[in-house]
Amino acid sequence: PPPDGTLDPATVHTCLAELTARTGSTNPVLLTATAGTTDTGAIDPLPDLADLADHHRARLHIDASYGGPLLFSDTHRTALSGLARAHTVTLDLHKLGWQPVAAGLLAVPGPATLAPLGHQADYLNADDDTEAGLPDLLGRSLRTTRRPDILKIAVTLKALGRQGLGDLVERTLAAAQTLADLIDAPPRYELHSRPTLTTVLFRPTDADDTTLAAIRRSLLTEGHAVLGRATTPTGLWLKATLLNPHTQPGDLTTLLKLVEGHTPR
């Protein structure tokens, strides 16, 4: 796979062709692409993968849980070119949408797509009750006790609109680029790659995996900073996922100083 962990279209083509040849099946398979990986925020080559899905008659699902809100930004939405060609899309606005953690969405082309999820429970959605106009809970969610977080999404969209949310997205992505610049400037740190979204992977120069894990735990337990961790083919990295659009360069400088202060000499 490419070093950023994205899908390689040539490899995907080979796999789909081999699957068809081996099984002899013409039934569609599911090709899942990612628009914003958890570890690095990388985005798969969506247009190329959409072409492959069409060629092999595969259904295309795009997990845009992290990167989906780029659609709000006129500047960054082009990074999601090809998204509209997916059969289904997942979105999760608890990162770049500033919503509760359960505020996830599955976008489908029409209600018929959800038919396989249909379920009958007489005490919840009896046919005669549904016909009488009583609320059909299982027709709304399989989790009938789920909080109505969609209301919070609706209120946020109403209050901020596409432009307001787009501005917050752009400011947060700009902060990630600033952090990457700060990491690149001195020789004390190593940057994994330029950020695509708001996730920045880095580590102190010459720090081994054990040291990195200890730095992260120390910063957490002492209440200084919350950094994630990501394991790539090149080892362990500290992961800064920026989500506050009000982050200033001074905040980022302070973060790096905290990491440096916890790095063994």
Buried (B, 14 or more C-beta within 10 A) or exposed (E): EEEBBBBBBEEBBEBBEEEBEEEEEEEEBEBBBBBBBBBBBBBBBBEBBBBBBEEBEBEBBBBBBBBBBBBBBEEBBEBBEBBEBBBBBBBBBBBBBBBEEEBBBEBEEEEEEEEEEEEEEEEBBBEEBBEEEEEBBBEEEEEEEEEEBBEBBEEBBEEBEEEEBBBBBBBBBBBBBBBBEBBEEEEBBBBBBEBBBBBBBBBBEEBEEEBBBBBBEBBEEEEBBEBBBBEBEEEBBBBBBBBEBEBEEEBBEEBBEBBEEBBEE
